[in-house]
Amino acid sequence: MSSPPTLQNDRASNFELSVSRSVARTAARKLFTPVQCLSFWVAVALPFGYLPLLYRGNLSPTADLFDVLLALNLVAVVVGHGYNRD
């Protein structure tokens, strides 16, 4: 038969849970920072890809490409918006 949980066991369990959450947050932050950096710079540089499409003036054959670039730029802006806000 097992004994009822004690206050000491609860504290140890809570400590282990908080440590694992802290480690998970740190790991997520370390993984997300390069992704955020790349997204920021993609959002900055990607509009230069629009220039050849706009220069041609005829967007009908390349409208799909233009739409994809625009959607990719939007995603990059959303993901990279918080980069280097220190």
GULONU-268071 format. One record per residue (C-alpha): residue number from 0; residue in one letter; x, y, z. Coordinates in steps of 0.1 Angstrom, whole numbers, plus 5000, padded with zeros to 4 digits. Layout:
(site NUM, 'a', (X, Y, Z))
...
END
This chain:
(site 0, 'm', (5000, 5000, 5000))
(site 1, 's', (5014, 5034, 4991))
(site 2, 's', (5016, 5063, 5016))
(site 3, 'p', (4997, 5095, 5009))
(site 4, 'p', (5017, 5123, 4992))
(site 5, 't', (5035, 5145, 5016))
(site 6, 'l', (5042, 5182, 5013))
(site 7, 'q', (5079, 5175, 5006))
(site 8, 'n', (5070, 5152, 4977))
(site 9, 'd', (5046, 5179, 4963))
(site 10, 'r', (5074, 5205, 4965))
(site 11, 'a', (5099, 5183, 4948))
(site 12, 's', (5074, 5175, 4921))
(site 13, 'n', (5065, 5212, 4916))
(site 14, 'f', (5102, 5220, 4915))
(site 15, 'e', (5109, 5193, 4888))
(site 16, 'l', (5079, 5206, 4868))
(site 17, 's', (5091, 5242, 4870))
(site 18, 'v', (5126, 5232, 4860))
(site 19, 's', (5114, 5212, 4830))
(site 20, 'r', (5092, 5242, 4819))
(site 21, 's', (5122, 5265, 4823))
(site 22, 'v', (5144, 5242, 4802))
(site 23, 'a', (5117, 5239, 4776))
(site 24, 'r', (5112, 5277, 4774))
(site 25, 't', (5150, 5282, 4771))
(site 26, 'a', (5153, 5256, 4744))
(site 27, 'a', (5123, 5271, 4725))
(site 28, 'r', (5138, 5306, 4727))
(site 29, 'k', (5172, 5293, 4714))
(site 30, 'l', (5155, 5276, 4685))
(site 31, 'f', (5131, 5305, 4677))
(site 32, 't', (5157, 5333, 4678))
(site 33, 'p', (5175, 5322, 4645))
(site 34, 'v', (5141, 5316, 4628))
(site 35, 'q', (5130, 5351, 4639))
(site 36, 'c', (5162, 5366, 4627))
(site 37, 'l', (5159, 5349, 4593))
(site 38, 's', (5123, 5359, 4590))
(site 39, 'f', (5131, 5395, 4597))
(site 40, 'w', (5157, 5397, 4570))
(site 41, 'v', (5136, 5378, 4545))
(site 42, 'a', (5109, 5403, 4551))
(site 43, 'v', (5134, 5431, 4544))
(site 44, 'a', (5149, 5416, 4513))
(site 45, 'l', (5119, 5399, 4497))
(site 46, 'p', (5103, 5431, 4483))
(site 47, 'f', (5134, 5434, 4460))
(site 48, 'g', (5121, 5403, 4443))
(site 49, 'y', (5090, 5422, 4433))
(site 50, 'l', (5109, 5447, 4412))
(site 51, 'p', (5116, 5424, 4382))
(site 52, 'l', (5080, 5413, 4382))
(site 53, 'l', (5067, 5449, 4384))
(site 54, 'y', (5093, 5460, 4358))
(site 55, 'r', (5079, 5436, 4332))
(site 56, 'g', (5045, 5452, 4337))
(site 57, 'n', (5027, 5421, 4326))
(site 58, 'l', (5018, 5403, 4358))
(site 59, 's', (4993, 5378, 4343))
(site 60, 'p', (5018, 5350, 4336))
(site 61, 't', (5036, 5356, 4369))
(site 62, 'a', (5007, 5365, 4390))
(site 63, 'd', (5009, 5333, 4409))
(site 64, 'l', (5046, 5339, 4417))
(site 65, 'f', (5038, 5374, 4428))
(site 66, 'd', (5010, 5361, 4451))
(site 67, 'v', (5034, 5336, 4466))
(site 68, 'l', (5061, 5362, 4472))
(site 69, 'l', (5035, 5385, 4488))
(site 70, 'a', (5022, 5357, 4511))
(site 71, 'l', (5057, 5347, 4520))
(site 72, 'n', (5066, 5383, 4528))
(site 73, 'l', (5035, 5386, 4550))
(site 74, 'v', (5045, 5354, 4569))
(site 75, 'a', (5081, 5367, 4573))
(site 76, 'v', (5068, 5400, 4587))
(site 77, 'v', (5046, 5383, 4612))
(site 78, 'v', (5073, 5358, 4624))
(site 79, 'g', (5102, 5383, 4624))
(site 80, 'h', (5084, 5414, 4638))
(site 81, 'g', (5099, 5410, 4673))
(site 82, 'y', (5135, 5405, 4662))
(site 83, 'n', (5162, 5425, 4681))
(site 84, 'r', (5137, 5445, 4702))
(site 85, 'd', (5162, 5446, 4731))
END
